[in-house]
Amino acid sequence: MPKFKVMIQGVNIPMNDGLYGFYTTRFIQALDAKRAELKVVDQIRVEFRETHSVASLNSAKASMDLKDIQQVDNFPRRRGGGFCWFDQAEDGSGQSALDLEREVYWV
């Protein structure tokens, strides 16, 4: 079965103290790229429900988008997991944190 490296970006995720976004890269086996993407998004949803204090993942603004997908020959020895978080708060200049370099938080 083909192996894929899938990078997902989440945005407008409401947490207790504001809106956050994340990047995550996952490795998965699937019959094709579309199925790999759907499996990874489902895994992320399950992980959020089990481990993260999220105010409402059903928010109309919250979304996950495919940023990159590549078929790979082998999985890396350490596949990782988790999320690279960024704060989407405004900095007062009218520019969103999505457009600025910000400190990231690893979960």
N, CA and C of each residue as an Amber inpcrd file, in Angstrom:
protein
   321
   0.8480000  -1.1750000   0.0000000   0.0000000   0.0000000   0.0000000
   0.8970000   1.2430000   0.0000000   0.5670000   2.2570000  -0.7910000
   1.3910000   3.4730000  -0.8480000   1.4870000   4.1950000   0.4960000
   2.6090000   4.8880000   0.6790000   2.8620000   5.6550000   1.9010000
   2.8990000   7.1320000   1.5270000   2.3740000   7.9770000   2.4260000
   2.2870000   9.4010000   2.1590000   2.7790000  10.2310000   3.3390000
   3.3500000  11.3710000   3.0120000   3.6990000  12.4170000   3.9730000
   2.6810000  13.5410000   3.7440000   1.9060000  13.8670000   4.7900000
   0.8030000  14.8210000   4.6560000   1.0140000  15.9870000   5.6210000
   1.0270000  17.2120000   5.0850000   1.1500000  18.4080000   5.9270000
  -0.1960000  19.1230000   5.9360000  -0.7110000  19.3720000   7.1370000
  -2.0100000  20.0170000   7.3370000  -1.8180000  21.3110000   8.1110000
  -2.5560000  22.3470000   7.7230000  -2.6050000  23.5960000   8.4870000
  -4.0200000  23.7520000   9.0270000  -4.1070000  24.0370000  10.3120000
  -5.3830000  24.3660000  10.9370000  -5.3960000  25.8420000  11.2730000
  -6.5430000  26.4840000  11.1150000  -6.6610000  27.9010000  11.4440000
  -7.9420000  28.1600000  12.2100000  -7.9290000  29.2690000  12.9390000
  -9.0980000  29.7220000  13.7010000  -9.5970000  28.6850000  14.6990000
  -8.6610000  28.0420000  15.3840000  -9.0030000  27.0550000  16.3910000
  -9.2050000  27.8020000  17.7120000 -10.4350000  27.8260000  18.2350000
 -10.6650000  28.5680000  19.4800000 -10.1410000  27.7950000  20.6870000
  -9.2660000  28.4410000  21.4270000  -8.7810000  27.9060000  22.6900000
  -9.2950000  28.8360000  23.7840000  -9.0030000  28.5210000  25.0150000
  -9.5100000  29.3150000  26.1310000  -9.0990000  30.7800000  26.0760000
  -7.9210000  31.0800000  25.5190000  -7.4330000  32.4620000  25.5350000
  -7.2830000  33.0760000  24.1480000  -8.0000000  32.5850000  23.1470000
  -7.9530000  33.2030000  21.8230000  -7.9610000  32.1950000  20.6940000
  -7.6920000  32.6950000  19.5030000  -7.6560000  31.8530000  18.3070000
  -6.2200000  31.4530000  17.9870000  -6.0470000  30.2040000  17.6240000
  -4.7380000  29.6730000  17.2870000  -4.8130000  28.9030000  15.9820000
  -3.6580000  28.7190000  15.4040000  -3.5140000  27.8830000  14.2330000
  -2.4140000  26.8740000  14.4980000  -2.3010000  25.8950000  13.6290000
  -1.2540000  24.8930000  13.7850000  -0.8240000  24.3600000  12.4360000
   0.3620000  23.7630000  12.4430000   0.8490000  22.9420000  11.3480000
   1.1650000  21.5850000  11.9360000   0.9320000  20.5470000  11.1720000
   1.3450000  19.2130000  11.5760000   1.6590000  18.3980000  10.3270000
   2.6510000  17.5470000  10.4350000   3.0040000  16.6360000   9.3470000
   2.8190000  15.2220000   9.8630000   2.0960000  14.4330000   9.1060000
   1.8160000  13.0480000   9.4830000   2.2000000  12.1170000   8.3420000
   2.5330000  10.9040000   8.6970000   2.8690000   9.8630000   7.7310000
   1.8180000   8.7740000   7.8380000   1.3190000   8.3280000   6.6870000
   0.2000000   7.3880000   6.7020000   0.1980000   6.5330000   5.4440000
  -0.3470000   5.3420000   5.5690000  -0.5550000   4.4770000   4.4130000
  -2.0000000   4.6030000   3.9620000  -2.1990000   4.6900000   2.6580000
  -3.5500000   4.7850000   2.1050000  -3.5050000   4.3510000   0.6440000
  -4.6670000   4.0620000   0.0910000  -4.7400000   3.6190000  -1.2970000
  -4.3700000   4.7190000  -2.2850000  -4.6780000   5.9840000  -1.9310000
  -4.3490000   7.1080000  -2.8030000  -4.2120000   8.3770000  -1.9620000
  -3.8150000   9.4680000  -2.6040000  -3.5490000  10.7230000  -1.8990000
  -4.7960000  11.2830000  -1.2210000  -5.9370000  11.2320000  -1.8740000
  -7.1610000  11.7750000  -1.2800000  -7.5380000  11.0180000  -0.0160000
  -7.4300000   9.7030000  -0.0520000  -7.7260000   8.9020000   1.1460000
  -6.7160000   9.1690000   2.2530000  -5.4670000   9.3970000   1.8900000
  -4.4470000   9.7320000   2.8940000  -4.8180000  11.0380000   3.5810000
  -5.2120000  12.0420000   2.7960000  -5.6160000  13.3260000   3.3730000
  -6.7940000  13.1540000   4.3310000  -7.8160000  12.4370000   3.9140000
  -9.0080000  12.2490000   4.7550000  -8.6880000  11.4760000   6.0270000
  -7.8220000  10.4630000   5.9300000  -7.4430000   9.6970000   7.1200000
  -6.7000000  10.5730000   8.1230000  -5.7940000  11.4250000   7.6360000
  -5.0380000  12.2940000   8.5260000  -5.9640000  13.3080000   9.2060000
  -6.8780000  13.9090000   8.4540000  -7.8170000  14.8710000   9.0510000
  -8.6620000  14.1840000  10.1240000  -9.1140000  12.9740000   9.8670000
  -9.8770000  12.2320000  10.8850000  -9.0250000  11.9540000  12.1220000
  -7.7630000  11.5690000  11.9260000  -6.8700000  11.3190000  13.0610000
  -6.6840000  12.5810000  13.9020000  -6.5310000  13.7240000  13.2390000
  -6.3500000  14.9860000  13.9590000  -7.5940000  15.3110000  14.7730000
  -8.7670000  15.1320000  14.1970000 -10.0130000  15.3900000  14.9280000
 -10.1100000  14.5160000  16.1780000  -9.7810000  13.2440000  16.0450000
  -9.8180000  12.3250000  17.1890000  -8.8180000  12.7680000  18.2470000
  -7.6010000  13.1270000  17.8150000  -6.5750000  13.5640000  18.7660000
  -7.0170000  14.8160000  19.5160000  -7.6410000  15.7700000  18.8290000
  -8.1430000  16.9650000  19.5030000  -9.1710000  16.6020000  20.5660000
 -10.0860000  15.7400000  20.2280000 -11.1210000  15.3630000  21.1930000
 -10.5380000  14.6910000  22.4250000  -9.4800000  13.9220000  22.2400000
  -8.9040000  13.1550000  23.3340000  -7.9110000  13.9380000  24.1870000
  -7.1900000  14.9020000  23.5930000  -6.0560000  15.4660000  24.3140000
  -6.0040000  16.9800000  24.4430000  -6.8260000  17.7250000  23.7340000
  -6.6730000  19.1750000  23.7470000  -7.8860000  19.8680000  24.3470000
  -7.6070000  20.9200000  25.0820000  -8.6500000  21.7400000  25.6740000
  -9.0780000  22.7800000  24.6500000 -10.0040000  22.4170000  23.7990000
 -10.4600000  23.2880000  22.7340000 -11.8850000  23.7120000  23.0410000
 -12.1470000  25.0160000  22.9880000 -13.4760000  25.5300000  23.3290000
 -14.5440000  24.9510000  22.4110000 -14.3300000  24.9830000  21.1060000
 -15.3360000  24.4560000  20.1840000 -14.7180000  24.1760000  18.8310000
 -14.4610000  22.9020000  18.5550000 -13.9340000  22.5560000  17.2360000
 -15.0050000  22.6830000  16.1720000 -16.2430000  22.8360000  16.5780000
 -17.3310000  22.9760000  15.6220000 -17.5570000  24.4300000  15.2240000
 -16.6630000  25.3160000  15.6390000 -16.7780000  26.7240000  15.2710000
 -16.8170000  26.8530000  13.7540000 -17.6500000  27.7620000  13.2720000
 -17.7850000  27.9680000  11.8320000 -16.4760000  28.4530000  11.2100000
 -15.6110000  29.0900000  12.0120000 -14.3490000  29.6180000  11.4880000
 -13.2300000  28.5930000  11.4690000 -13.2800000  27.5890000  12.3280000
 -12.2010000  26.6120000  12.4220000 -12.1430000  25.7770000  11.1530000
 -10.9180000  25.5560000  10.6590000 -10.7870000  24.7330000   9.4610000
  -9.4000000  24.1070000   9.3990000  -9.3020000  23.0480000   8.6340000
  -8.0340000  22.3910000   8.3490000  -7.8890000  22.3340000   6.8380000
  -6.6840000  22.6340000   6.3700000  -6.4130000  22.6320000   4.9370000
  -5.1720000  21.8180000   4.6320000  -5.2000000  21.1180000   3.5310000
  -4.0340000  20.3850000   3.0550000  -3.0170000  21.3890000   2.5150000
  -1.8020000  21.3740000   3.0550000  -0.7400000  22.2560000   2.5690000
   0.1900000  21.5280000   1.6090000   0.4070000  20.2340000   1.8540000
   1.3110000  19.4760000   0.9910000   1.0590000  17.9910000   1.1970000
   1.1910000  17.2360000   0.1290000   1.1230000  15.7760000   0.2370000
   2.1130000  15.1920000  -0.7650000   2.8740000  14.2250000  -0.2910000
   3.8760000  13.5780000  -1.1370000   3.8460000  12.0890000  -0.8850000
   3.9500000  11.3330000  -1.9590000   4.1120000   9.8940000  -1.7860000
   5.5810000   9.6470000  -1.4710000   5.8360000   8.7960000  -0.4770000
   7.2000000   8.4990000  -0.0520000   7.4560000   6.9980000  -0.1580000
   8.7310000   6.6510000  -0.2950000   9.0930000   5.2360000  -0.3870000
   9.0330000   4.5520000   0.9690000   9.5070000   5.2590000   2.0000000
   9.5650000   4.6990000   3.3450000   9.1840000   5.7660000   4.3550000
   8.7380000   5.3170000   5.5190000   8.4820000   6.2280000   6.6170000
   9.7990000   6.5200000   7.3250000   9.9490000   7.7260000   7.8910000
  11.1490000   7.9830000   8.6940000  11.1360000   7.1070000   9.9410000
  12.2880000   6.9080000  10.5050000  12.4030000   6.0630000  11.7020000
  11.5160000   6.5930000  12.8240000  11.5380000   7.9180000  13.0350000
  10.6700000   8.5520000  14.0410000   9.6360000   9.3780000  13.2850000
   8.3870000   8.9810000  13.3760000   7.3450000   9.6510000  12.6210000
   6.7990000  10.8930000  13.2960000   7.1190000  11.1270000  14.5490000
   6.6780000  12.3360000  15.2200000   5.1870000  12.3600000  15.4870000
   4.6480000  13.5480000  15.4790000   3.2580000  13.7810000  15.8150000
   3.1590000  15.1340000  16.4750000   2.0460000  15.4220000  17.0520000
   1.8720000  16.7000000  17.7270000   1.6160000  17.8260000  16.7480000
   1.7270000  19.0470000  17.2580000   1.3610000  20.2230000  16.4970000
   2.3590000  21.3370000  16.7280000   2.5720000  22.1750000  15.7410000
   3.3240000  23.4130000  15.8610000   2.2700000  24.5250000  15.8770000
   2.0660000  25.1320000  17.0420000   0.9960000  26.1220000  17.2430000
   1.4830000  27.5350000  16.9710000   0.5930000  28.3880000  16.4880000
   0.8590000  29.8160000  16.3930000  -0.3810000  30.5860000  16.8150000
  -0.1530000  31.7500000  17.3980000  -1.2100000  32.6260000  17.8870000
  -1.7040000  33.4810000  16.7280000  -2.9940000  33.5230000  16.5160000
  -3.5620000  34.3140000  15.4310000  -4.0240000  35.6960000  15.8920000
  -3.6200000  36.1130000  17.0880000  -4.0480000  37.4050000  17.6260000
  -3.4840000  38.5490000  16.7880000  -4.2060000  39.6330000  16.7460000
  -3.7440000  40.8350000  16.0650000  -2.6580000  41.4910000  16.9210000
  -1.6760000  42.0920000  16.2870000  -0.5970000  42.7330000  17.0480000
  -0.8010000  44.2430000  17.1630000  -1.9580000  44.7530000  16.7330000
  -2.2240000  46.1750000  16.8190000  -1.9530000  46.9080000  15.5210000
  -1.2240000  46.3040000  14.6120000  -0.9250000  46.9550000  13.3360000
  -1.9720000  46.6340000  12.2820000  -2.9480000  45.8120000  12.6470000
  -3.9600000  45.4030000  11.6780000  -3.5340000  44.2000000  10.8640000
  -2.3130000  43.7210000  11.1110000  -1.7970000  42.5690000  10.3940000
  -1.9660000  41.3390000  11.2550000  -2.5240000  40.3050000  10.7160000
  -2.7440000  39.0680000  11.4680000  -1.4200000  38.3750000  11.7190000
  -1.3600000  37.5740000  12.7850000  -0.1620000  36.7910000  13.0900000
   0.1290000  35.7940000  11.9820000  -0.8650000  35.4780000  11.1560000
  -0.6180000  34.5800000  10.0280000   0.3770000  35.1920000   9.0560000
   0.4740000  36.5370000   9.0370000   1.3680000  37.2240000   8.1140000
   2.7040000  37.5860000   8.7520000   2.8720000  37.3220000  10.0200000
   4.0700000  37.7180000  10.7500000   4.8030000  36.5010000  11.2830000
   6.1020000  36.6640000  11.5180000   6.8240000  35.6080000  12.2130000
   6.4820000  35.7140000  13.6850000   6.1010000  34.6070000  14.2790000
   5.7060000  34.5760000  15.6900000   6.3670000  33.3990000  16.3720000
   6.3960000  33.4710000  17.6860000   6.8560000  32.3400000  18.4710000
   5.8730000  31.1950000  18.2830000   6.3650000  29.9910000  18.1880000
   5.4980000  28.8380000  18.0460000   5.5420000  28.0050000  19.3140000
   4.4930000  27.2950000  19.5620000   4.3680000  26.4760000  20.7620000
   4.2130000  25.0230000  20.3530000   5.0450000  24.1660000  20.9100000
   4.9650000  22.7480000  20.6050000   4.1400000  22.0560000  21.6470000
   3.2230000  21.2010000  21.1930000   2.3720000  20.4450000  22.1080000
   2.7680000  18.9890000  22.0100000
